Amino acid sequence: MYREILNQLAEWKDKSARKPLLLAGARGVGKSYALKDFGDGFFTNTAVFDFKLQEYVKYLFAEEVDKELILKKLSISCGESIIPGETLLVFENVDALDNCVDILRFICDEMSEFHVAYTLMQEETSFLAKNIVIKYKTEVIFLYPMSFSEFLIINKESAFCDKITNQAKEPLNDEEQQKLEKYLSLYMITGGMPSVLRTYVETMSLNQVEAEKAKILFAMNEEIDKVENVAFRNKIKQVVESIPVQLEKDNKKFQYGAVKLTARAREYKDAVDWLIQHKYVMPLYRAKQPTTPLSSQKDDKSFELFVVDVGLLASMFGLTYKDMEEASSPFDLKNGALTEQYIYEELMHNPNVTDIYYWISEATARIEFMFQDGDAVIPIEVNLDCNEKAQSLKVFKTRYQIPMAIRVTRGTMGMEAGLLSLPLFSLWNL
């Protein structure tokens, strides 16, 4: 299946000062498939070694590290010659090695002529933070679930991607708009996990889609069940169970009291951190003020928690495509929780959008998303029906004199007085 990340991987391949590549991402987003697809398309051969699933591979690196000896062992193991420029070396779950850091440092320093990509079992950002030398000698590319544009492409509707790209010059007609909204409703149910979309494309069965999503959620639960401390394990499960409830509120800020009535942050913070580190959830932090750098305005105590994929959230809510079809306002279901989950994912996908936060006033004004664009902060208001009585964006613009803002709508694309109206299905093209 087509993945947009292939463009980034191709750029990495051609860099003269190339570093080893860490492909980061949550479990099930298709890291292994993307690297194999990349290798098949851009190299003569791809040599994949999984240090978690292939126990024997660990012994290739167990002795004192020697470049010629390692290359000889790798060649024998995969049955092919390892040739610079022609072979993509992929090391999966490299942190299963006891001497992982030593091996990665060796790869960075001694194998620069090779194209080496690797993945980790643990959370990549924290791993690199603990190993600063490796961090600065590694290029990191993040892979997320498949975006709405990728969904259109695998459904043989790439022409819609072109229409969305060109809609400022050639507005979409009502029929095109309605068809795109139907595709978006379907996408919000299937989500973007590759195995789920592969199931949908191959079977066209939404029952099979639900079964595949159930497998993913079951696998996540199995991973939680491996946590040895029973009390801690139960806290993790309580946090997970509370997420749909929390996202359905008007104020979607994560509240420990919604996990358990008597809960306090100090009791459940480690459980939240565990879920973030394992990428089962994605935090969206509040920025105290819309000033750059936005990271300096981060409020660590105020955040919203989204799950890794909109389709998985739909299953956690028990929503089906029939629910979307029968709803008078499908994107308002569950108080807009699915819609905000989808928007956050699309923003995370977009390489032009960084440092994403939300903002709330002392009263009730709420800006669902904002991001940094150079020296400017761009607020994003979710106002699907263009309700002119909505006050949050007006409050925000008046208070901070923001020259540019974005309103996500179900209407057509337009720009007026510094306000860009952007159809919900167009976010990937921001």
C-alpha positions in Angstrom: 0.0 0.0 0.0 1.2 3.5 -0.9 2.8 5.4 2.0 3.7 9.1 1.8 6.7 8.4 4.1 8.5 6.8 1.1 9.3 10.4 -0.1 11.1 11.2 3.2 12.9 7.9 3.0 14.0 8.6 -0.5 15.4 12.0 0.6 17.3 10.3 3.4 18.8 7.7 0.9 20.3 10.4 -1.3 21.8 12.6 1.4 25.6 12.9 1.1 26.1 13.3 4.9 23.7 10.5 5.7 23.2 9.2 9.2 21.7 5.8 10.2 17.9 6.1 10.3 15.6 5.4 13.2 12.1 4.9 12.0 9.9 5.7 15.0 6.2 5.1 15.6 3.6 3.2 17.5 3.1 -0.5 17.3 1.1 -1.5 14.3 1.6 1.7 12.2 3.6 -0.3 9.5 7.2 0.5 10.2 8.5 -2.9 9.1 6.3 -2.9 6.0 7.4 0.7 5.1 11.1 -0.2 5.3 10.6 -3.4 3.3 8.6 -1.5 0.6 11.3 1.2 0.6 14.0 -1.4 0.2 12.2 -3.2 -2.6 11.7 0.0 -4.5 15.1 1.8 -4.0 17.7 -0.9 -3.5 19.0 -4.1 -5.2 18.3 -6.0 -2.0 17.1 -5.6 1.5 18.5 -7.4 4.5 16.2 -7.5 7.5 17.3 -8.8 10.9 14.8 -8.9 13.8 16.6 -9.1 17.2 13.3 -9.9 19.0 11.9 -12.6 16.7 15.1 -14.1 15.4 17.0 -15.1 18.5 20.0 -16.4 16.6 20.7 -13.0 15.1 21.7 -11.7 18.6 24.7 -14.0 18.5 26.0 -12.2 15.4 26.7 -9.2 17.6 27.5 -11.0 20.8 31.3 -11.1 20.4 33.7 -8.2 20.1 32.6 -5.9 17.3 34.5 -6.2 14.1 33.3 -4.7 10.9 34.5 -7.3 8.4 33.4 -10.2 10.6 29.9 -8.7 11.2 29.4 -8.1 7.4 30.5 -11.6 6.7 28.0 -13.0 9.3 25.2 -10.8 8.0 25.8 -11.9 4.4 25.8 -15.6 5.4 22.7 -15.1 7.5 20.6 -13.4 4.8 22.2 -15.4 1.9 23.1 -12.2 0.0 26.1 -9.9 -0.3 25.9 -6.7 1.8 27.0 -4.0 -0.7 27.2 -0.3 0.0 24.7 1.7 -2.0 22.9 -1.4 -3.1 21.8 -3.0 0.2 19.4 -1.6 2.7 20.3 -3.0 6.1 17.3 -3.1 8.4 17.7 -3.9 12.1 14.3 -4.5 13.8 13.9 -4.2 17.6 17.7 -3.5 17.9 17.3 -2.7 21.6 16.7 -6.4 22.3 20.5 -6.6 22.1 22.2 -6.4 25.5 25.0 -4.3 23.9 22.5 -2.2 21.9 24.1 1.2 22.5 27.6 -0.1 21.7 26.3 -1.6 18.4 24.5 1.5 17.4 27.5 3.6 18.2 29.6 1.2 16.0 27.1 1.5 13.2 27.2 5.3 13.3 31.0 5.5 13.4 32.1 2.6 11.3 29.4 1.8 8.8 28.6 5.2 7.3 29.0 4.0 3.7 25.9 1.7 4.3 22.2 2.6 4.3 21.2 1.4 7.8 17.7 1.8 9.2 16.5 0.4 12.5 13.5 0.3 14.9 13.3 0.0 18.6 10.9 -1.8 20.9 10.9 0.9 23.5 9.8 4.6 23.2 12.4 6.1 20.8 12.5 9.7 22.2 13.3 8.6 25.7 15.8 6.1 24.5 17.7 8.8 22.5 17.5 11.2 25.4 19.3 8.7 27.6 21.9 8.1 24.8 22.9 11.5 23.6 25.8 10.3 21.4 23.4 8.0 19.5 20.8 10.9 19.3 23.1 13.2 17.5 24.4 10.5 15.1 20.9 9.3 14.1 18.2 10.7 11.8 14.7 10.1 13.1 11.6 9.9 10.9 8.2 9.3 12.6 5.6 7.1 11.0 1.9 7.5 11.9 -1.2 5.6 10.9 -2.2 6.2 7.3 -3.6 9.6 6.7 -6.9 10.5 4.9 -5.0 11.3 1.7 -3.4 7.9 1.8 -6.8 6.4 2.4 -8.1 8.1 -0.7 -5.2 6.8 -2.8 -5.6 3.2 -1.7 -9.3 3.4 -2.6 -8.2 4.5 -6.1 -9.5 8.1 -5.5 -6.2 9.9 -6.0 -8.0 12.3 -8.3 -9.7 13.7 -5.2 -6.3 14.5 -3.7 -5.6 16.6 -6.8 -8.9 18.3 -6.5 -8.3 19.1 -2.8 -4.9 20.5 -3.7 -6.3 22.8 -6.4 -9.6 23.8 -4.6 -8.5 27.4 -4.1 -8.5 27.8 -7.8 -11.3 25.3 -8.7 -13.8 24.9 -5.9 -15.3 21.5 -5.3 -18.9 21.1 -6.4 -21.6 19.9 -4.0 -21.5 16.3 -5.4 -17.7 16.1 -4.9 -18.0 17.7 -1.4 -20.6 15.1 -0.4 -18.6 12.2 -1.7 -15.5 13.3 0.1 -17.5 13.6 3.4 -18.8 10.0 2.9 -15.2 8.9 2.4 -14.2 10.8 5.5 -17.0 9.2 7.6 -15.7 5.8 6.4 -12.1 6.7 7.2 -13.1 7.8 10.8 -14.5 4.3 11.3 -11.7 2.3 9.6 -8.9 4.5 10.8 -5.4 4.4 9.4 -3.8 1.3 10.9 -2.3 -0.5 7.8 -3.6 -4.0 8.7 -7.1 -2.6 9.0 -7.0 -0.8 5.7 -5.5 -3.8 4.0 -8.4 -5.8 5.4 -10.9 -3.3 4.1 -9.3 -3.1 0.6 -9.1 -6.9 0.3 -12.5 -7.8 1.7 -14.6 -4.6 1.5 -16.2 -5.9 4.7 -16.7 -3.6 7.6 -17.3 -6.7 9.8 -13.8 -7.8 8.9 -12.6 -4.3 9.6 -14.1 -4.4 13.1 -12.5 -7.8 13.7 -9.1 -6.5 12.7 -9.4 -3.5 15.0 -10.5 -5.8 17.8 -7.2 -7.8 17.3 -5.2 -4.6 17.6 -7.0 -3.5 20.8 -6.6 -7.0 22.2 -2.9 -7.0 21.4 -2.6 -3.7 23.3 -4.4 -5.1 26.2 -2.1 -8.1 26.2 0.9 -5.8 26.4 -0.7 -4.1 29.4 -1.3 -7.5 31.0 2.5 -8.1 30.9 3.0 -5.4 33.5 4.0 -7.3 36.6 2.8 -4.9 39.2 -0.9 -5.7 39.5 -1.9 -2.4 41.1 0.0 -0.4 38.4 -1.5 -2.6 35.7 -5.0 -1.9 36.9 -4.3 1.9 36.9 -3.1 1.7 33.3 -6.4 0.0 32.4 -8.4 2.5 34.3 -6.8 5.3 32.4 -7.4 3.6 29.0 -11.1 3.0 29.9 -11.6 6.7 30.8 -10.2 8.1 27.6 -13.4 7.9 25.5 -15.4 9.5 28.4 -12.8 12.3 28.8 -12.8 13.1 25.0 -16.6 13.3 25.0 -16.7 16.2 27.4 -16.9 19.8 26.2 -13.7 20.5 28.0 -11.5 17.6 26.9 -8.7 18.2 29.4 -7.6 15.0 31.0 -8.9 14.8 34.5 -7.6 12.2 37.0 -11.0 12.5 38.8 -12.7 11.0 35.7 -10.5 7.9 36.0 -11.5 7.4 39.6 -13.5 9.8 41.7 -10.9 10.0 44.4 -7.9 9.8 42.1 -5.0 12.3 42.3 -2.3 13.1 39.8 0.4 11.6 41.9 -1.4 8.2 41.9 -2.0 7.9 38.1 0.7 10.0 36.5 3.0 7.0 36.0 0.2 5.1 34.3 -0.4 8.0 31.9 3.4 8.2 31.3 3.5 4.5 30.6 0.8 4.8 27.9 2.5 7.8 26.3 5.9 6.0 26.2 4.3 2.9 24.6 2.5 5.3 22.1 -0.9 3.9 23.0 -2.0 7.5 23.6 -0.9 10.9 22.3 -0.9 13.9 24.6 -1.9 17.4 23.5 -0.6 19.9 26.0 -2.0 23.4 26.8 0.0 26.4 25.9 -0.4 29.2 28.5 0.1 32.0 26.0 0.3 31.9 22.1 3.9 33.2 22.1 6.9 31.7 20.4 8.5 29.4 21.0 5.3 27.6 21.9 7.3 25.0 23.8 8.2 27.6 26.4 4.5 28.0 27.1 3.8 24.3 27.7 1.7 23.5 30.7 2.8 20.0 31.8 -0.2 19.7 34.1 -2.9 20.4 31.5 -3.3 18.1 28.6 -5.7 16.1 26.5 -5.2 12.4 25.7 -6.0 11.0 22.3 -5.5 7.4 21.2 -3.1 6.4 18.4 -5.7 6.0 15.7 -9.2 7.4 15.0 -10.6 4.0 14.0 -9.5 2.5 17.3 -11.2 5.3 19.1 -14.4 4.6 17.1 -14.3 1.0 18.3 -13.7 2.1 21.9 -16.8 4.2 21.6 -18.7 1.3 19.9 -19.4 3.4 16.9 -20.0 1.9 13.4 -20.2 3.3 9.9 -24.0 2.8 10.1 -24.0 5.2 13.1 -22.1 7.8 10.9 -24.5 7.3 8.0 -27.6 7.6 10.1 -26.5 10.6 12.2 -27.8 14.0 11.1 -24.4 15.5 12.1 -22.0 12.6 11.8 -18.9 14.6 12.7 -20.6 15.9 15.9 -21.0 12.3 17.2 -19.7 11.8 20.8 -19.5 15.6 21.1 -17.0 15.9 18.2 -14.5 13.5 19.9 -13.8 11.5 16.7 -13.5 14.7 14.7 -10.9 16.2 17.0 -9.0 12.9 17.1 -8.9 12.9 13.3 -7.8 16.6 13.2 -5.0 15.9 15.7 -3.7 13.0 13.6 -3.8 14.9 10.4 -1.8 17.7 12.0 0.7 15.3 13.4 1.1 13.8 9.9 1.8 17.2 8.4 5.6 18.0 8.3 4.7 21.7 7.9 2.9 21.7 11.3 5.0 21.5 14.4 4.6 22.3 18.1 0.9 21.6 18.4 -1.0 22.8 21.5 -4.4 23.8 22.6 -5.5 26.9 24.5 -8.2 27.7 27.1 -9.2 31.0 28.8 -10.0 31.5 32.4 -13.6 31.3 31.4 -15.0 29.0 28.7 -13.2 30.1 25.5 -11.3 27.2 23.9 -9.1 27.0 20.9 -8.9 23.3 19.9 -5.4 23.5 18.3 -2.7 25.9 17.5 0.8 25.5 16.1 3.9 27.5 15.4 4.7 28.7 11.9 8.0 30.5 12.0 7.6 33.4 14.4 3.8 33.2 14.3 1.3 31.2 16.2 -1.7 30.0 14.1 -4.9 29.1 16.0 -7.2 26.4 14.6 -10.9 26.6 15.5 -13.2 23.6 14.9 -16.5 25.2 13.8 -18.0 22.8 11.4 -21.2 24.7 10.7 -19.5 28.2 10.7 -21.5 29.3 13.7 -21.0 33.0 13.8 -22.1 33.1 17.5 -19.1 31.0 18.5 -16.9 33.3 20.6 -13.7 31.5 21.3 -11.8 32.5 18.2 -13.0 36.1 18.6 -11.9 36.2 22.2 -8.5 34.7 21.2 -7.9 37.1 18.3 -9.0 40.2 20.3 -6.8 39.3 23.3 -3.6 38.4 21.3 -4.0 40.4 18.1 -3.4 37.3 15.9 -3.2 38.3 12.2 -4.0 34.8 10.8 -6.3 32.0 11.9 -7.8 28.8 10.6 -11.4 27.6 10.9 -12.1 23.9 10.1 -15.6 23.7 8.6 -17.9 21.5 6.5 -18.2 24.3 4.0 -15.9 25.4 1.1 -12.4 26.7 1.2 -12.1 30.5 1.5 -10.0 33.3 2.9 -11.4 36.5 4.4 -9.9 39.1 6.8 -7.1 36.7 7.8 -9.4 33.8 8.5 -8.8 30.7 6.3 -11.9 28.4 6.2 -10.7 24.9 5.5 -12.9 21.9 4.8 -12.5 19.0 7.2 -11.3 16.7 4.5 -8.5 19.1 3.5 -6.4 19.2 6.6 -3.7 17.0 5.1 -3.1 19.8 2.5 -2.6 22.5 5.1 
